[in-house]
Amino acid sequence: MLTDKLNRPLHDLRISVTDRCNFRCTYCMPEEIFGDKYRFLPKPQIMTFEEITRSARIMAGLGVSKLRITGGEPLLRHDLHRLIEQLAQIDGIDDIAMTTNAYFLKNQVADLKAAGLQRVTISLDSLDNEAFRKMNGGKADVAQVLEGVYAAQKAGLNPIKINAVVQKGVNDHTITEMARFCRDNGIILRFIEYMDVGTRNGWRLDHVVSAKEIRDRIHAVFPIEPIDPNYYGEVAERYRYVDGAGEVGIIASVTQPFCGTCTRMRLSPEGQLYTCLFATKGTSLRDPMRAGASDDQLRELIAGIWSNRDDRYSEIRGAQTLIGVDDIPTQEEKRIEMYYIGG
């Protein structure tokens, strides 16, 4: 088993297929920065489906068994179902999922399911339309996302998960409403602490609603109790409703870091490999691939990256926050942006 310097195995590959998105969420792609004149990656720089599939196949040989398609908004990538079809043929891959804002899902879900997509996680930060539009830059209404949710359920991409980023003073008043909706509709809800990913979202610690506070608010209305993770490296703390009406989870990367069990490698749209969501630099897999590198050479490159990995940004940030240290890492260190590498 391939492990890193902290003895963490490589199990998951998150594949960002595009840096483009039709939303302008304030915590990811704020409109004032990513306006009409913003220049996204030109098509020749982006990895082809064949290059992505080759990368995934090599990593499956190193222990990867779970793939997640992300973006940007992955459904903006033309004919995405053709990539899913290729990935589904890889030996050793037993789980293919996608994270999407679901705006375009209704019209693509049948092709994606037929190609081999097994699950979807849908980003929906609030059922309050005013709060939701405030968070997505005014680009969509709740009803448009729910169309995608219901289409995914009808297509059998179950269990459906919904991810909701919680930001104090913006949508935290809708926590229990979200919990009620997901309970009633057989959906697994995952609340996410507002994270300091990238450098452009104006993150401040006092904007974070802690996992404990989220948990307490839910428990006050719908009593919950903790349950074990589904698998090693699962990022969410899981809870089940005491009355048996499903489960809810909280991803507490700010207040309760889970670096110690992180098993994820990330592949950017133009083929950069990253070993942490908070990384400041990556290693190109696309360039040696296009220069004619063999599978063995690429395998050696990937194995070297992972075996030398010692990332634990969230743990370090958490420890420094306790003693009042800000700006972690320093502003001179440019972290990758969430829209570019996925969550």
C-alpha positions, 0 to 999 in steps of 0.5 A: 500500500502506498502511504505518505510520510504520515502513513496515510494511504492513497484512496481517493482522486478528486478530478476537476474537469473545468475551472469555469462555473455558472455561479459566483458563490462569495466563498469561492468565485466572488463576482467582483473578481470573476467577472465577465473579463476574467480569463479562464483556462484555454481549451488546449491547456485542459486535460482531455478525457483520455488523459484524465482516464489514463491518469486515473488508471495509473492511480488505481494501480497505486491504491485509488478506488474512489473517484469524484468529479468536480470543477468549477461546475463539472456539468459545464464540461461538454459531453461529460458522460463520455468521461464517466463512461471511460472511468467506469471501465477502470479496474479497481475503481468501485465508486464514481461520484460527482459534486455539482450545483445541479443547475444543468443536472436535469438534462444530463442525469440520464446520460450520466447514470447510464455511463456509470455515475453512481452518486451525486453531491449537490451544493445548496447552501440554503432553502431561503431564496434570498440567502441562497442568491446572496451566496451564489452571486444572484445566479440561480434560485433554489427551485432551479437547484431542486429540479436537479435534486429531484431529477437525480433521485428519479434517476436512481443516483442515491443516496443523494447528498446535499452540501451546505456551507454555513456562513455566520450572518448569511445563512446560519438562520436556515440550518434547521430548515435545511435539516427538516427538508433533507429528513423529509426527502431521504437526502443526506445533508452535510453542513460545511464550516466556512473554510479559508480556501484560496485567497479571494473570499475574504475569510475571517474566523468570526464568519465561521459557525462551528460544528458544535454550534451547528450540531447543537442547533439541529439537536435542539429540534431533531435529536441526533446521536453520533455514528461511526464513519462509513470508511477510513478517511471520511471527512464528515462527522456523522449523526443519525436522527434518534427517531430513525429519519436518516442522518446528517453530517458536519465537515469541521475542517476549521474547528476539528481538522481531520488531516490525520486521515486524509487520503485524497489526491487532487487533479486540476483541469490542466493536470496539476497534482495537489496533495492538499486542498490548501496547497500553494503549488502542484506538480504537472502530470499533463506535461510529462504525459504530453512529452511522451512519458510511459505509464511506468514513469508517470506511476513513479512520479505520482508515487514519489509525490504521495510518498513525500507528502506531509501536508496537514494545513488544517491541523497547523492552522487550528493550533495557531488559531488557538494562540491568536496567529492570523494569516495562515499561511502568510499572504505571500504564499498563494494558495490554490482557489476552490473553484479551480480544484474543487472542494 
